[in-house]
């Protein structure tokens, strides 16, 4: 690291769990972030500011006025700009030391597979089941850690599916694919602005811990948050041996 980087990341380096070696590890890491909206905003901002060396951000949508209530990586001047490109511009203004690759198009499962192959961690910040199931299949196939989050209304959830471990459940174990088109989307149901910040920040913390190899991840635990009471619940998850995606 150069002098500017040592100064920029000094508060990380002061932490014995991270130190110089951990920060170097972050600088050499690659995170794939799928979705640059409410959840993707805090994920990208904290991973970028924290020094994760390479970020790939996927989002085919453009910024509009209704996004600005919660998607804090975008600003009013970015209305009409693709979200992945807008996120890249914001991140490079905050931290020019990192590399940010925007993917400003709708990604196929094969395209996401190619992107995930070079990533050290995959963070699911999408808002639809099709993408979530695709990312889960990809991470099971590649044995990559997947950090999953969701938020709607005043309620959010977050967990980690670390497919490097044989006992880890996958997303399909928790939410079997029932081949339904039903979705809970912010556009129809609304979402409390700080909620996506809370869940997305937890996702960022889990991703960074996985990259550093420190602490205990949320593998095997689902955190549920009700913002109206600010109560967290933790549910234990187990791998489903009959799962059609990860089952033996």
C-alpha positions in Angstrom: 0.0 0.0 0.0 1.1 3.5 -0.7 1.1 6.4 1.8 -2.4 7.6 0.7 -3.8 4.1 1.2 -2.2 3.7 4.6 -3.8 7.0 5.7 -7.2 6.2 4.0 -7.5 2.8 5.7 -5.7 3.7 9.0 -8.8 3.0 11.1 -9.1 -0.5 9.6 -5.4 -1.1 10.1 -5.7 -0.1 13.8 -8.0 -3.1 14.3 -6.0 -6.2 15.2 -8.5 -8.4 13.5 -7.7 -6.6 10.2 -4.3 -4.9 10.5 -2.1 -4.2 7.5 -2.3 -7.8 6.2 -6.1 -7.8 6.3 -6.3 -4.5 4.4 -4.0 -5.8 1.8 -6.2 -8.9 1.5 -9.2 -6.6 0.9 -7.4 -4.6 -1.7 -6.8 -7.8 -3.6 -10.4 -9.1 -3.3 -13.2 -9.0 -5.8 -16.9 -8.7 -4.9 -19.8 -9.1 -7.3 -22.8 -7.0 -6.4 -26.0 -7.8 -8.2 -28.4 -4.8 -7.9 -27.5 -1.1 -7.3 -30.7 -0.1 -5.7 -31.7 0.2 -2.0 -29.6 -2.7 -0.8 -26.8 -2.4 -3.3 -26.2 1.2 -2.4 -24.9 0.7 1.1 -23.2 -2.5 0.1 -21.2 -0.8 -2.7 -20.5 2.3 -0.6 -19.1 0.5 2.3 -17.1 -2.1 0.3 -15.7 0.6 -1.9 -14.9 3.0 1.0 -13.5 0.1 3.0 -11.0 -0.8 0.3 -12.3 -3.9 -1.5 -10.0 -3.6 -4.5 -12.4 -4.7 -7.3 -16.2 -4.3 -7.4 -18.4 -5.5 -10.3 -21.9 -4.0 -10.1 -24.8 -5.3 -12.2 -28.0 -3.4 -12.8 -29.8 -2.8 -16.1 -32.2 -0.2 -14.7 -32.0 3.6 -14.8 -32.2 6.0 -11.8 -35.5 7.7 -11.4 -36.9 10.2 -8.9 -38.7 7.5 -6.8 -35.3 5.8 -6.2 -33.7 8.8 -4.4 -35.7 8.3 -1.2 -33.5 5.3 -0.3 -30.9 4.5 -3.0 -28.3 6.7 -1.5 -25.5 5.9 -4.0 -27.4 8.0 -6.6 -28.2 11.7 -6.6 -30.6 14.0 -8.5 -28.2 14.6 -11.3 -28.1 10.9 -12.0 -31.8 10.6 -12.9 -31.9 8.9 -16.3 -28.4 7.4 -15.9 -28.0 3.6 -15.6 -27.7 2.6 -11.9 -24.5 0.6 -12.4 -22.8 3.5 -14.1 -24.1 6.0 -11.5 -22.8 3.8 -8.7 -19.4 3.6 -10.4 -19.3 7.4 -10.7 -20.2 7.8 -7.0 -17.7 5.2 -5.8 -14.8 6.6 -7.9 -15.5 10.0 -6.4 -15.3 8.5 -2.9 -12.3 6.2 -3.5 -10.2 6.4 -6.6 -8.0 3.6 -5.3 -10.4 0.9 -6.2 -11.6 -0.6 -9.6 -15.3 -0.5 -10.3 -16.7 -2.4 -13.3 -20.4 -1.6 -14.2 -22.5 -4.1 -16.0 -25.4 -1.9 -17.3 -27.5 -4.6 -18.9 -29.9 -7.3 -17.9 -27.6 -10.3 -17.2 -28.5 -13.9 -18.2 -27.7 -16.8 -15.8 -24.7 -17.7 -18.1 -23.5 -14.1 -17.9 -23.8 -14.0 -14.1 -21.9 -17.3 -14.0 -19.0 -15.8 -15.9 -18.9 -12.8 -13.6 -19.1 -14.9 -10.5 -16.2 -17.2 -11.5 -13.7 -14.5 -10.8 -15.4 -13.1 -7.7 -14.4 -13.9 -4.1 -17.9 -13.2 -2.8 -21.3 -12.6 -4.4 -23.8 -10.2 -2.8 -27.4 -10.6 -3.8 -29.1 -7.1 -3.7 -31.7 -8.0 -6.4 -35.4 -7.5 -6.0 -36.8 -10.6 -7.9 -36.8 -14.3 -7.3 -35.6 -15.2 -10.8 -32.2 -13.5 -10.1 -32.1 -14.9 -6.5 -32.6 -18.5 -7.7 -30.1 -18.0 -10.5 -27.4 -16.6 -8.2 -28.0 -19.4 -5.7 -27.5 -22.1 -8.4 -24.4 -20.3 -9.6 -22.9 -20.1 -6.1 -23.7 -23.7 -5.4 -22.1 -24.8 -8.6 -18.9 -22.6 -8.1 -18.8 -23.1 -4.3 -18.8 -19.4 -3.7 -20.2 -17.5 -0.6 -23.5 -15.7 -1.3 -24.6 -12.9 1.0 -28.4 -12.5 0.6 -30.6 -9.7 1.7 -34.2 -8.6 1.2 -36.4 -5.7 2.4 -40.0 -4.6 1.9 -42.3 -2.4 3.9 -40.8 -2.2 7.4 -39.3 -5.8 7.4 -36.0 -7.1 6.3 -33.9 -10.3 6.3 -30.3 -11.2 5.8 -28.2 -14.4 5.8 -25.1 -16.0 4.3 -25.0 -19.1 2.2 -21.4 -20.1 2.2 -21.1 -23.0 -0.2 -17.5 -23.5 0.6 -18.8 -25.5 3.6 -20.5 -28.8 3.0 -23.0 -28.2 5.8 -24.2 -24.8 4.5 -27.8 -24.6 3.4 -28.5 -22.7 0.1 -31.3 -20.2 -0.8 -33.4 -23.0 -2.3 -33.3 -24.9 1.0 -34.9 -21.8 2.7 -37.2 -20.8 -0.1 -37.9 -23.7 -2.5 -38.7 -22.5 -6.0 -42.4 -23.0 -6.4 -42.4 -21.7 -10.0 -44.5 -18.7 -9.1 -44.5 -15.2 -10.5 -45.6 -13.5 -7.3 -43.2 -10.8 -6.2 -43.1 -8.3 -3.4 -41.7 -5.1 -5.0 -41.1 -1.7 -3.5 -43.0 0.0 -6.4 -46.2 -1.7 -5.4 -45.7 -2.1 -1.6 -43.4 0.7 -0.5 -40.3 0.5 1.7 -39.1 2.4 4.7 -36.0 4.2 3.6 -33.6 3.4 6.5 -34.6 -0.3 6.4 -32.6 -0.9 3.2 -29.6 0.9 4.7 -29.7 -1.3 7.8 -30.0 -4.6 5.8 -27.5 -3.5 3.2 -25.0 -2.5 5.7 -25.2 -5.9 7.4 -24.7 -7.5 4.0 -21.6 -5.3 3.5 -20.2 -6.3 6.9 -20.8 -10.0 6.2 -19.2 -9.8 2.8 -16.1 -8.0 4.3 -15.8 -10.5 7.1 -15.9 -13.4 4.6 -13.2 -11.7 2.5 -11.0 -11.2 5.6 -11.8 -14.6 7.1 -12.6 -13.1 10.5 -15.4 -13.6 13.0 -18.5 -15.8 12.6 -20.6 -15.3 9.5 -24.4 -15.6 9.3 -24.1 -19.0 7.6 -26.9 -21.2 9.0 -28.7 -18.2 10.6 -31.4 -16.0 9.1 -31.7 -12.5 10.7 -35.2 -11.0 10.6 -35.8 -7.3 11.4 -39.0 -5.5 12.2 -38.2 -1.8 12.0 -41.5 -0.8 13.7 -40.3 -2.3 16.9 -36.6 -2.5 16.0 -36.5 -6.1 17.1 -34.2 -8.7 15.5 -35.0 -12.4 15.4 -32.5 -15.1 14.6 -33.7 -18.4 13.0 -31.4 -21.4 12.6 -31.2 -22.9 9.1 -30.2 -26.4 8.1 -29.2 -27.8 4.8 -32.0 -29.8 3.2 -30.6 -33.2 2.1 -33.5 -33.4 -0.4 -32.8 -29.9 -1.9 -32.9 -30.1 -5.7 -30.0 -27.5 -5.9 -27.5 -28.4 -3.2 -28.7 -31.8 -1.9 -26.5 -34.8 -2.3 
